[in-house]
Amino acid sequence: MPSRIKFSGAEKDMTLDELEDAIGHARNVGAKGDRCVYAILSTSGKIKEVGVDIGEVPDY
């Protein structure tokens, strides 16, 4: 089972810079470009948290 790393913004919602930073960190720890990105959104549709699986390919 793969591990999932999660990132959130310094404030309530993530900024574009924080999202870009999260992607860089995910790639640095081995997240593959074909992996799905999971997100938790606020009620207004803004990104609060993102996560990506690293390690083994998940069984669907």
Secondary structure, DSSP 8 states (H G I E B T S, - for coil): --EEEEEE-SSSS--HHHHHHHHHHHHHTT--TTS-EEEEE-TTS-EEEEEEEESS----
